[in-house]
Amino acid sequence: MRNHMAVHDSQMQLAAPLAAIALAWLAIGPIARSVTGLRGWAVVIALSVVMVSQPWILGTEAGPEDPRQILEFAAGIRAATKPGAVVLSTLVSAIPLYYSQRHIIRCISDESMMRRVSP
């Protein structure tokens, strides 16, 4: 399972908080110099609240697969195969890797792709 995180942006999930802190640190100086008075800070705080609450207001992008189906798929793989089995799948998600406890080769869309990955 060397590449099982290839399709996920976990590196960005790890780096995003650090990048946000760095950008905030850089922005604090100019904002503190340009914003004066209570009214200016109220505007800055209101804009910050609007930016942070956008995912709850506008929603987030739906995943390509239904989570319940993915979990059922993983449970089916675990029930139907032996522990050392290698399974080919059209799914992009890495969730079945964890829950099925099997080695899954993902993103096999057609027979030519299957030939490329098989020995």
N, C-alpha and C positions, 0 to 999 in steps of 0.2 A: 504494500500500500504506500509506496514511496511518493506517488503523485496524487494522493487522494484529496488534497486541498487545492489542486490546480485551478479549479473553476471558482473558488471562493476568494473574496478579497479580504481574507483574514489579516493580511499584513496591513491593509489600510485600516481595519478595525483597531489594530493595535497602535497604529501611528496617528490616527485621527485625534485622540485626546491630546497628545503631545503637540500636534500641529495647531490645534485650537488654542492651547495655552500659549504657544509661541506667538501666534497671530494676535491674541489678546494683549500679550505683553507689549508687542510692537505698537498696537493701536492705542493703548492707554495714554502714552505720552502726548500724542497730538490731540486726542480728545480732551484730556485734562487741560491742555493749554487753550483750546478753542471754545470749550463750553464753560460758561460762567453763570453763576446764579442757580437758584433752585429750579427755575423753569427749564433751563438747559439740561440739567441732570435728569429732570422728569422725562424729557423727550428721549434722552439716551436710554433710560431704563425702559420706557414704553417700547422703543424700537427693539431693544434686546428681548423683551418678553414676546413680542410678535415673532421675532426670528426663531426663538426657541420653541414656541407653540405651533409652528407651521405643520409639523407632522400630525399633530392631533386634530388640527383644523382641516387641513387639506387631505389628510390620509397619506398612506404610503403605497408604493407599488406592490401589486399582488405577485406572489411567486408563480413560477410556471407550472408547478405541480401542487396538487392538494395535499396538505400534510397528513391527513388521515389515510389517504391512499398510499402514500409513501410508507407510513408505518405498517399498514397492512401488507404491503409488498415485502417489506423487510421481514415481517413475521412469517410470511409464506415461504420466503427463501430459507429462513432458518429451519422451518419445519420440513421442507422438502429436500434439503441437501445435507450432506455430511459436513463436519467442521472443517475439513481441508479443501472443500470444493471451491472452484473458481467459476463465477457466474458472469455472463455477458448481459449487459443491460443497455437500453436506449436512454435511460434517465441521465440527467446531468447532475442531479442532487447527490451529495455525499452522505446524506442521512441514512440510507439503507446500509452503507458500509458499517456504521456503528451498531445499528439495531439488529442487523442480521448476523453479525459476528462472522461474516464470510468475506472472502476476497471478491470484490465486484469490479469488473472492468466496465467502466461507464462510457456513455456517448457512442455506442455501437449502433449506427443508424442504418447500415445496409451491409450486404454481403462483402463488398469490396473492403469496407472498414474492418470487418471481421477477419478477412484474409491478412490485412496489414498487421493486426495485433496477435494473431495466432502463430505459433512456431512452425 
